[in-house]
Amino acid sequence: MAYDDKAYDEAPEPERPMDLPAGPGQYQIYEMSFPLNPSRQKSIVKFHLQGADGGNQGCRGTKSQFTENANNLSYLKADISTCGITLAKLSDIEARAGEFVGLVLACNVVFRTLENKKTVCNIYFNSLVERRELTANTAAEPAPAPKEEFPF
C-alpha cells in the first residue's frame, strides 16, 4: 500500500484533550485492515474493535485513520503509541498487524451530529489495558448488541 514513511516519522504526536465527553469503555482489537482510499491513493488504517466489558461486550465498531497528511499521521502515531507499539516506519504496519490483535484499550466514544444531520462516531484510544486471547466468538460473526443505544 501507499505510505509516506518520511511524513510519518516527522509527524508530532498531537496533544490529547483531557476532558473527553461520553463514557469510557474497554474495546479489543480483533482485526486490522488497510484499504486504499481510491480518491487519494493513500491507505486507510482500520482498527476493528469489539466491546470487551460491561454493556458494550460483544458489540463491534471500526476506528478508521487516514494517512493523507501530517495531521492524520500525527493522530495515527498517537494511537499506535497508545497501543504500546513503536513503528520505525509506517510501511511496517501491515507486517506487524498481528501485534495489535488482542489488545484491549480503554476508549471514549463520542458522537457528533454534522450540519447535514448525519451522526458520526469518534473513538479515542486512551490507554492500553492488557492483551487478551481472542475467543472463538470474537472471530465469528458480530454478536448482537446488548443495548439498542450502543454507539456502533
C-alpha positions as CSV (number, residue, x, y, z in Angstrom):
1,M,0.0,0.0,0.0
2,A,1.0,3.6,-0.3
3,Y,2.5,5.0,2.9
4,D,4.7,8.1,3.4
5,D,7.3,6.9,5.9
6,K,9.1,10.3,6.0
7,A,5.9,12.2,6.8
8,Y,5.0,9.7,9.5
9,D,8.5,10.0,11.0
10,E,8.2,13.8,11.1
11,A,4.6,13.9,12.4
12,P,4.4,15.1,16.0
13,E,2.1,13.4,18.4
14,P,-0.9,15.7,19.0
15,E,-1.9,16.9,22.4
16,R,-4.9,14.8,23.6
17,P,-7.9,16.5,25.1
18,M,-8.1,15.9,28.8
19,D,-11.9,16.0,29.2
20,L,-13.4,13.7,26.6
21,P,-17.2,13.6,26.7
22,A,-19.2,10.3,26.7
23,G,-18.4,7.2,28.8
24,P,-15.3,5.2,28.7
25,G,-15.3,1.5,27.8
26,Q,-12.9,-1.2,27.0
27,Y,-12.6,-2.4,23.4
28,Q,-10.5,-5.2,22.0
29,I,-8.9,-5.0,18.6
30,Y,-9.9,-8.2,16.8
31,E,-8.7,-7.4,13.3
32,M,-6.9,-4.7,11.3
33,S,-7.4,-3.8,7.6
34,F,-5.7,-1.5,5.2
35,P,-8.0,-0.5,2.3
36,L,-6.8,2.0,-0.2
37,N,-8.6,5.4,-0.3
38,P,-9.3,5.5,-4.1
39,S,-9.5,9.2,-4.3
40,R,-6.1,9.9,-2.8
41,Q,-4.2,6.6,-3.4
42,K,-3.3,6.5,0.2
43,S,-4.0,3.7,2.6
44,I,-6.5,3.9,5.5
45,V,-5.6,2.0,8.7
46,K,-8.7,0.4,10.2
47,F,-8.8,-0.9,13.8
48,H,-11.8,-3.3,14.0
49,L,-13.0,-3.2,17.6
50,Q,-15.3,-5.3,19.8
51,G,-16.6,-4.2,23.2
52,A,-14.7,-6.1,25.9
53,D,-16.6,-5.1,29.1
54,G,-20.0,-4.4,30.6
55,G,-22.9,-3.4,28.4
56,N,-20.6,-3.0,25.4
57,Q,-19.4,-6.6,25.4
58,G,-19.5,-8.2,22.0
59,C,-20.6,-5.0,20.1
60,R,-18.5,-4.0,17.2
61,G,-17.2,-0.9,15.6
62,T,-14.3,0.4,13.5
63,K,-11.9,3.2,14.0
64,S,-10.5,4.5,10.7
65,Q,-7.3,6.5,10.4
66,F,-6.4,8.2,7.2
67,T,-2.8,8.6,6.1
68,E,-3.1,11.6,3.8
69,N,-1.4,14.4,5.6
70,A,0.7,15.3,8.7
71,N,-2.3,15.9,10.9
72,N,-3.8,12.5,10.1
73,L,-0.4,10.8,10.6
74,S,0.1,12.5,14.0
75,Y,-3.2,11.0,15.3
76,L,-2.3,7.6,13.9
77,K,1.1,7.8,15.5
78,A,-0.5,8.6,18.9
79,D,-2.9,5.7,18.6
80,I,-0.1,3.3,17.7
81,S,1.9,4.6,20.7
82,T,-1.2,4.1,23.0
83,C,-1.2,0.5,21.8
84,G,2.3,0.2,23.2
85,I,3.8,-0.4,19.8
86,T,6.6,1.6,18.1
87,L,7.0,1.6,14.4
88,A,10.2,2.7,12.8
89,K,8.3,3.2,9.5
90,L,4.6,3.4,8.8
91,S,5.1,0.9,6.0
92,D,5.8,-1.7,8.6
93,I,2.3,-1.6,10.0
94,E,0.8,-4.3,7.7
95,A,3.5,-6.8,8.6
96,R,3.1,-6.1,12.3
97,A,-0.7,-6.0,12.3
98,G,-0.8,-9.2,14.4
99,E,0.8,-7.3,17.3
100,F,-2.3,-5.1,17.6
101,V,-4.8,-8.0,17.5
102,G,-5.9,-8.9,21.0
103,L,-5.1,-5.6,22.6
104,V,-7.7,-4.3,25.0
105,L,-7.9,-0.5,25.1
106,A,-9.7,2.0,27.3
107,C,-11.6,4.1,24.9
108,N,-14.0,7.1,24.8
109,V,-16.8,7.0,22.2
110,V,-18.0,10.5,21.2
111,F,-21.0,11.2,18.9
112,R,-21.3,14.4,16.8
113,T,-24.2,15.4,14.5
114,L,-22.9,17.2,11.4
115,E,-24.6,20.0,9.6
116,N,-26.2,17.6,7.2
117,K,-27.8,15.8,10.2
118,K,-25.6,12.8,9.8
119,T,-24.3,11.4,13.1
120,V,-20.7,10.3,13.3
121,C,-18.9,8.4,16.0
122,N,-15.3,9.2,17.0
123,I,-13.4,6.6,19.1
124,Y,-10.4,7.8,21.2
125,F,-7.8,5.4,22.4
126,N,-7.0,6.5,26.0
127,S,-4.7,3.7,27.3
128,L,-3.7,0.2,26.9
129,V,-5.4,-2.1,29.4
130,E,-4.0,-5.6,28.5
131,R,-3.6,-8.2,25.9
132,R,-6.2,-10.9,25.8
133,E,-6.5,-14.0,23.7
134,L,-9.3,-13.8,21.1
135,T,-12.2,-16.1,21.8
136,A,-13.9,-18.1,19.2
137,N,-16.8,-15.7,19.5
138,T,-14.6,-12.8,18.6
139,A,-13.6,-14.2,15.3
140,A,-17.1,-15.2,14.4
141,E,-20.0,-13.1,13.2
142,P,-20.7,-10.0,15.2
143,A,-22.6,-10.7,18.4
144,P,-26.0,-8.8,18.7
145,A,-25.7,-5.6,20.6
146,P,-26.9,-6.0,24.2
147,K,-28.4,-2.5,24.2
148,E,-30.1,-0.7,21.3
149,E,-28.3,2.6,22.1
150,F,-24.9,1.1,21.7
151,P,-22.8,3.6,19.8
152,F,-21.8,1.5,16.8
